[in-house]
Amino acid sequence: MTAIAFCDLDRVLTLTEAMHAAASEGRWDDLTGLEAERDPVLHAGTMRPAPETLESLKSIMLIDNLIKDLVSAARDETSLALGTSRRVRQAVAAYTSF
């Protein structure tokens, strides 16, 4: 008889919390590294049929949404800074062409 392999949701939750900390601190390289580490753990095995599984998944999803909000805000800030930089370069180019 083959033993059933269950997903290690405790590890997934720990990694998800570390991802949130990295995103909160703007450590984007750490965030992507942690996500790459979490993904195979999350997809390994099957979910344990227990009430704790649902609670863990809810927590993971809640934190994932917080991470998405942080990433979205950082993306918007970066886009704004890029636009400002572009305008400055255009102004400098226009000024130097006189």
KEDO-465904 format. One line per 4 residues: their letters; for each residue x, y, z of C-alpha. Coordinates in nm, 3 decimals, padded with zeros to 5 digits. Each point is the difference from the previous one (the first is absolute). Example, Ala and Ser with C-alpha at 12.3 -4.5 7.8 and 13.67 -1.06 7.14 Angstrom:
<kegus>
as	01.230,-00.450,00.780; 00.137,00.344,-00.066
</kegus>
This chain:
<kegus>
mtai	00.000,00.000,00.000; 00.132,00.346,-00.093; 00.006,00.269,00.266; -00.177,00.323,-00.084
afcd	00.227,00.303,-00.018; -00.156,00.308,00.151; 00.090,00.358,-00.078; 00.203,00.160,00.281
ldrv	-00.234,00.293,00.062; 00.193,00.107,00.310; 00.306,00.052,-00.220; -00.210,00.178,-00.263
ltlt	-00.141,00.234,00.266; 00.347,00.070,00.138; 00.131,00.082,-00.347; -00.306,00.214,-00.072
eamh	00.058,00.199,00.319; 00.367,00.046,-00.098; -00.115,00.118,-00.344; -00.226,00.257,00.165
aaas	00.287,00.124,00.216; 00.223,00.031,-00.307; -00.268,00.191,-00.192; -00.066,00.228,00.297
egrw	00.370,00.087,00.010; 00.035,00.037,-00.377; 00.233,-00.299,-00.029; -00.132,-00.103,-00.340
ddlt	00.280,-00.246,-00.083; -00.066,-00.181,00.328; -00.371,-00.004,-00.077; 00.048,-00.167,-00.336
glea	00.249,-00.249,00.147; -00.243,-00.095,00.277; -00.284,-00.035,-00.250; 00.216,-00.233,-00.210
erdp	00.071,-00.204,00.312; -00.368,-00.006,00.107; -00.152,-00.097,-00.335; 00.123,-00.361,-00.013
vlha	-00.087,-00.054,00.368; -00.352,00.129,-00.062; -00.047,-00.232,-00.297; 00.157,-00.307,00.162
gtmr	-00.236,-00.263,00.125; -00.367,00.031,00.072; -00.187,00.207,00.255; -00.065,-00.166,00.332
pape	-00.376,-00.043,00.056; -00.017,00.193,00.327; -00.157,00.324,00.125; 00.350,00.141,00.060
tles	00.070,-00.030,-00.372; -00.277,00.243,-00.085; 00.117,00.246,00.267; 00.359,-00.019,-00.124
lksi	-00.110,00.055,-00.358; -00.211,00.300,00.105; 00.302,00.150,00.180; 00.226,-00.060,-00.300
mlid	-00.252,00.160,-00.235; -00.045,00.301,00.230; 00.375,00.059,00.020; 00.032,-00.052,-00.377
nlik	-00.252,00.280,-00.051; 00.200,00.228,00.232; 00.313,-00.081,-00.202; -00.182,00.079,-00.325
dlvs	-00.105,00.338,00.143; 00.361,00.079,00.096; 00.130,-00.106,-00.341; -00.267,00.206,-00.175
aard	00.086,00.310,00.205; 00.372,-00.046,-00.071; -00.071,-00.045,-00.370; -00.203,00.321,-00.005
etsl	00.278,00.189,00.182; 00.259,-00.133,-00.244; -00.217,00.097,-00.296; -00.041,00.352,00.138
algt	00.374,00.033,00.059; 00.072,-00.125,-00.351; -00.241,00.252,-00.148; 00.163,00.279,00.199
srrv	00.345,-00.111,-00.113; -00.115,-00.005,-00.362; -00.137,00.353,00.026; 00.325,00.123,00.155
rqav	00.204,-00.157,-00.281; -00.230,00.155,-00.261; 00.032,00.341,00.165; 00.379,-00.029,00.012
aayt	00.008,-00.110,-00.363; -00.224,00.290,-00.101; 00.212,00.248,00.196; 00.328,-00.123,-00.146
sf	-00.133,00.017,-00.355; -00.028,00.381,00.012
</kegus>
